[in-house]
Amino acid sequence: MKFNKHLQNIKTYEAGKPIELVVREYGIEPQDIVKLASNENPLGCSPKVIDAVGKILTKMSLYPDDSMISLKNALSKRYNVDSENVIIGSGSDQVIEFLIHAKAHSGSKILMNSITFAMYEIYSKHVGADVIRTSSQEHDLDEFYELYKQEKPEIIFICTPNNPTGDALDAQKIYNFLEKIDNDTLVVVDAAYMEYAIVKDAKKEINVKELIQKHSNVIYLGTFSKAYGLGGMRVGYGISEAKIIKELYKLRPPFNITTLSLEAATVALSDEEFVQKSTALNLEQMKRYEEFAKEQKIDIINSYTNFVTLSLGSNQNSTKIASQLLQNGMIVRDLSSYNMNAIRVTIGTQEQNSRFFKLVIKFL
Amino acid sequence: MKFNKHLQNIKTYEAGKPIELVVREYGIEPQDIVKLASNENPLGCSPKVIDAVGKILTKMSLYPDDSMISLKNALSKRYNVDSENVIIGSGSDQVIEFLIHAKAHSGSKILMNSITFAMYEIYSKHVGADVIRTSSQEHDLDEFYELYKQEKPEIIFICTPNNPTGDALDAQKIYNFLEKIDNDTLVVVDAAYMEYAIVKDAKKEINVKELIQKHSNVIYLGTFSKAYGLGGMRVGYGISEAKIIKELYKLRPPFNITTLSLEAATVALSDEEFVQKSTALNLEQMKRYEEFAKEQKIDIINSYTNFVTLSLGSNQNSTKIASQLLQNGMIVRDLSSYNMNAIRVTIGTQEQNSRFFKLVIKFL
C-alpha cells in the first residue's frame, strides 16, 4: 500500500527508557532502578492532586467537559489573560502539532535551533515542511534573524529554556527579536521548563500577557509535565491571541485530554506551594551537579531546567557511558542522536543524585 | 495571520453537552441531571479498573511505558493477532487521524456513509481531502462499490455498527465487499460499538484475525470508551497488517495515552465479565425503548449499539424536543446537524431510562 511520500523521512521519537523496559531487558528489580532520563519531577505531583483524582475515579467512564472551562479559567487567572487566549493540548506537544498543521504544509520552512526539542522536526515532517536550523548550540537570536530574512520561514521555534541543553534566553532578548519579525510569521516560545528558570534568574521570565498583547504572531507554550509533576497525565497549553487560538481549535480533536487529567491539571494549578518546593529542591540539587562536574573536570551547560547536560571529553563516549549506567539500573539520556557527545541527567532527589555521582564516577 | 487554506472549511466537532455545562447554563443541580448523550457506559467501568488505577496515582508524574507493551499484548491475545498488528490511540479517533494523515492529502477522496461518525469528515478536512458520501441512510455496500469504482477514493470508512444511527452490517457482507476492493485503497472497519452488536446478533461479529490475514488493505478499529466504560480515559486501537501499523506509528506522538489510561485499559481487558454485564443490561433495556417507540408510534432504527435513534414525525422537531429535555435536566443528542429529524438517546440504567420515557412523553 502506498502512503504519503513525506512519511518516508519520518523517524519516530525516541522516548526515555521506561523502568518497565529495563526490568524486562536487564532483569533488574524495579526498586533498584533510578530513572533520570525523562525530566520527570522526583517529588511526584502535589498530594492535593492525588487526593482530588482519587475522589473521581468513578468518572473514568465519562468524557471530560470538552470546553475544559475549569482548567482554562485557572490558566487565564495564572497568566492574567482571557480564557479565549488559551488552548489545552495532550501535552504541549499536541499544541505544537496543531500549530504546524495549521500554518505549515509541504515545502514550508520551519526555523529552529541547531539542537532543540526533537518533536519540532518530527511534526514538521508530518506535513512535509523543511526544517532550517541555526548553527550555534545555544540560541543565537542574531543568527535566527539572519536565517529568518534569508529563508522566510512560516514558523520559528524558540525553546527557552532549551531542551536537551538547558540554557535559556533573557526575556528581553526575545522581546527585541519579536519586534523585527513580520506579523505573518508565527513565533513559538516553548517554555516547558520556565518554572525552573525563573527561580534561578528572574531575567528569564516572560510576561505572557504583554507578550501576546504586543504581538499578534506569537504563541507561548507551557506544560504540566515538569514542575507540576504530571508527566504521565499529558496536559500542556498554548497562550496566544484569540484569533490564533481559534484557528488551532479547528485542529483540536474533541476530548483531547482525559477526565482525570483535566481534574489533575486544574488542581495542580491551585497548589503553587508544591511547585515552589519542587523548584527549590531542584536548584539546591543542581548545585551538587555543578560541583561534581567541576571536581571531575566535565563540562556542564549552565542549566535553567530540571536536568543537566554533561558534555563529555573526546576520550569518553556518551553512548557507552549511558549503556554502562543502564546496566547498573541508572537510566539517563544519551544525546548522541543530537550529535552531541553528552548525557542529559534529570535532577532527582538527594539520594538519587548521590547514587548517580557514585555510579558514573566508575565509568568516566 | 494567514493559515492553511483548507482550515476555512473545518467545523469543530460538537460534543455531547457535559453535565457541568447544564449545571452552569440552567442552574440544575448535578444530581438532578441525566446524561444520555455521549454513549457512556451507565455502569461506569469495571471495579477492578478503579482499584488498579487507584493504586498507581503516585505514578501520575511518570510518563507511560511508550511501548505500551502490556496493553498491546493484552489486545493481541484478545484478537489472536501479534502485537506488531496493534496501534494504540487516544481514543480510536486518534487512529482515524493517523490513517488519514498517512494516506490522504489535499485533493484525495475519502468515501463514507451519508450519515456516519462526524470525525471522519473533520479529519479529512484537516488534510484538505474531499469527502464522498453515499446517499442511503444505512450502509449500502453496493452503493459504496459503485462510488468506489467511480471516484477511486484513497480511503473507505465502514462504520459497523454505525454511529449515530445504530444499524450494523453482517460481517459476511463486509468480507464480500473487501474481495472487490484493490489493495491500494485503505478500508477502515470502525467497530467502536461491536461489543454490543455481537450479543444481539452473532452475524455482526467480525473475525479480526482472518480479516487482516486475508486483506492487506484493511484496518479494524476498536475502543475502550463504550462497553469497557472508559470514555473519559481516551484509549482506542487499530488492528491491521504490520506494514500499515508501521506507517501509522510514524505519525503517533510519543506518550499518546496517559499512564493511568494505559493501566485502566490493560486491566479492563482482563474483566470480560464486566463487559458481559454491560452488554446484557443494554440489550434488556433496549427492549424497553423498542416497546416505548412502538407504543408511541415513533420510528426507531434497529440498534446494535448502546444507543437508540428515534426518528420523529413531521409534526415534531428534534431540536425543540432535545432543548425541552435539556431544560428538564435530561441530555440527549439532537441529530439535526446530521440532517435528521431525530434524537439519539444513550441506553442508560433502568431508572434513567424510566425517567427518559416519563419526561419525553410530555413533549412528543
Boltz contact constraints between the chains, C-beta under 6 A:
constraints:
  - contact:
      token1: [A, 1]
      token2: [B, 184]
      max_distance: 6.0
  - contact:
      token1: [A, 1]
      token2: [B, 217]
      max_distance: 6.0
  - contact:
      token1: [A, 2]
      token2: [B, 184]
      max_distance: 6.0
  - contact:
      token1: [A, 3]
      token2: [B, 102]
      max_distance: 6.0
  - contact:
      token1: [A, 3]
      token2: [B, 103]
      max_distance: 6.0
  - contact:
      token1: [A, 3]
      token2: [B, 247]
      max_distance: 6.0
  - contact:
      token1: [A, 4]
      token2: [B, 105]
      max_distance: 6.0
  - contact:
      token1: [A, 7]
      token2: [B, 250]
      max_distance: 6.0
  - contact:
      token1: [A, 10]
      token2: [B, 250]
      max_distance: 6.0
  - contact:
      token1: [A, 13]
      token2: [B, 254]
      max_distance: 6.0
  - contact:
      token1: [A, 15]
      token2: [B, 66]
      max_distance: 6.0
  - contact:
      token1: [A, 15]
      token2: [B, 254]
      max_distance: 6.0
  - contact:
      token1: [A, 18]
      token2: [B, 65]
      max_distance: 6.0
  - contact:
      token1: [A, 20]
      token2: [B, 65]
      max_distance: 6.0
  - contact:
      token1: [A, 38]
      token2: [B, 63]
      max_distance: 6.0
  - contact:
      token1: [A, 40]
      token2: [B, 61]
      max_distance: 6.0
  - contact:
      token1: [A, 40]
      token2: [B, 62]
      max_distance: 6.0
  - contact:
      token1: [A, 41]
      token2: [B, 61]
      max_distance: 6.0
  - contact:
      token1: [A, 44]
      token2: [B, 58]
      max_distance: 6.0
  - contact:
      token1: [A, 44]
      token2: [B, 61]
      max_distance: 6.0
  - contact:
      token1: [A, 45]
      token2: [B, 60]
      max_distance: 6.0
  - contact:
      token1: [A, 45]
      token2: [B, 61]
      max_distance: 6.0
  - contact:
      token1: [A, 50]
      token2: [B, 57]
      max_distance: 6.0
  - contact:
      token1: [A, 53]
      token2: [B, 57]
      max_distance: 6.0
  - contact:
      token1: [A, 54]
      token2: [B, 57]
      max_distance: 6.0
  - contact:
      token1: [A, 57]
      token2: [B, 50]
      max_distance: 6.0
  - contact:
      token1: [A, 57]
      token2: [B, 53]
      max_distance: 6.0
  - contact:
      token1: [A, 57]
      token2: [B, 54]
      max_distance: 6.0
  - contact:
      token1: [A, 58]
      token2: [B, 44]
      max_distance: 6.0
  - contact:
      token1: [A, 59]
      token2: [B, 232]
      max_distance: 6.0
  - contact:
      token1: [A, 60]
      token2: [B, 45]
      max_distance: 6.0
  - contact:
      token1: [A, 60]
      token2: [B, 230]
      max_distance: 6.0
  - contact:
      token1: [A, 60]
      token2: [B, 232]
      max_distance: 6.0
  - contact:
      token1: [A, 60]
      token2: [B, 233]
      max_distance: 6.0
  - contact:
      token1: [A, 61]
      token2: [B, 40]
      max_distance: 6.0
  - contact:
      token1: [A, 61]
      token2: [B, 41]
      max_distance: 6.0
  - contact:
      token1: [A, 61]
      token2: [B, 44]
      max_distance: 6.0
  - contact:
      token1: [A, 61]
      token2: [B, 45]
      max_distance: 6.0
  - contact:
      token1: [A, 61]
      token2: [B, 229]
      max_distance: 6.0
  - contact:
      token1: [A, 61]
      token2: [B, 231]
      max_distance: 6.0
  - contact:
      token1: [A, 62]
      token2: [B, 40]
      max_distance: 6.0
  - contact:
      token1: [A, 62]
      token2: [B, 232]
      max_distance: 6.0
  - contact:
      token1: [A, 63]
      token2: [B, 38]
      max_distance: 6.0
  - contact:
      token1: [A, 63]
      token2: [B, 231]
      max_distance: 6.0
  - contact:
      token1: [A, 63]
      token2: [B, 232]
      max_distance: 6.0
  - contact:
      token1: [A, 64]
      token2: [B, 232]
      max_distance: 6.0
  - contact:
      token1: [A, 65]
      token2: [B, 18]
      max_distance: 6.0
  - contact:
      token1: [A, 65]
      token2: [B, 20]
      max_distance: 6.0
  - contact:
      token1: [A, 66]
      token2: [B, 15]
      max_distance: 6.0
  - contact:
      token1: [A, 93]
      token2: [B, 253]
      max_distance: 6.0
  - contact:
      token1: [A, 102]
      token2: [B, 3]
      max_distance: 6.0
  - contact:
      token1: [A, 103]
      token2: [B, 3]
      max_distance: 6.0
  - contact:
      token1: [A, 105]
      token2: [B, 4]
      max_distance: 6.0
  - contact:
      token1: [A, 184]
      token2: [B, 1]
      max_distance: 6.0
  - contact:
      token1: [A, 184]
      token2: [B, 2]
      max_distance: 6.0
  - contact:
      token1: [A, 217]
      token2: [B, 1]
      max_distance: 6.0
  - contact:
      token1: [A, 229]
      token2: [B, 61]
      max_distance: 6.0
  - contact:
      token1: [A, 230]
      token2: [B, 60]
      max_distance: 6.0
  - contact:
      token1: [A, 231]
      token2: [B, 61]
      max_distance: 6.0
  - contact:
      token1: [A, 231]
      token2: [B, 63]
      max_distance: 6.0
  - contact:
      token1: [A, 232]
      token2: [B, 59]
      max_distance: 6.0
  - contact:
      token1: [A, 232]
      token2: [B, 60]
      max_distance: 6.0
  - contact:
      token1: [A, 232]
      token2: [B, 62]
      max_distance: 6.0
  - contact:
      token1: [A, 232]
      token2: [B, 63]
      max_distance: 6.0
  - contact:
      token1: [A, 232]
      token2: [B, 64]
      max_distance: 6.0
  - contact:
      token1: [A, 232]
      token2: [B, 258]
      max_distance: 6.0
  - contact:
      token1: [A, 232]
      token2: [B, 259]
      max_distance: 6.0
  - contact:
      token1: [A, 233]
      token2: [B, 60]
      max_distance: 6.0
  - contact:
      token1: [A, 233]
      token2: [B, 258]
      max_distance: 6.0
  - contact:
      token1: [A, 234]
      token2: [B, 258]
      max_distance: 6.0
  - contact:
      token1: [A, 247]
      token2: [B, 3]
      max_distance: 6.0
  - contact:
      token1: [A, 250]
      token2: [B, 7]
      max_distance: 6.0
  - contact:
      token1: [A, 250]
      token2: [B, 10]
      max_distance: 6.0
  - contact:
      token1: [A, 253]
      token2: [B, 93]
      max_distance: 6.0
  - contact:
      token1: [A, 254]
      token2: [B, 13]
      max_distance: 6.0
  - contact:
      token1: [A, 254]
      token2: [B, 15]
      max_distance: 6.0
  - contact:
      token1: [A, 258]
      token2: [B, 232]
      max_distance: 6.0
  - contact:
      token1: [A, 258]
      token2: [B, 233]
      max_distance: 6.0
  - contact:
      token1: [A, 258]
      token2: [B, 234]
      max_distance: 6.0
  - contact:
      token1: [A, 258]
      token2: [B, 258]
      max_distance: 6.0
  - contact:
      token1: [A, 258]
      token2: [B, 261]
      max_distance: 6.0
  - contact:
      token1: [A, 259]
      token2: [B, 232]
      max_distance: 6.0
  - contact:
      token1: [A, 260]
      token2: [B, 260]
      max_distance: 6.0
  - contact:
      token1: [A, 261]
      token2: [B, 258]
      max_distance: 6.0
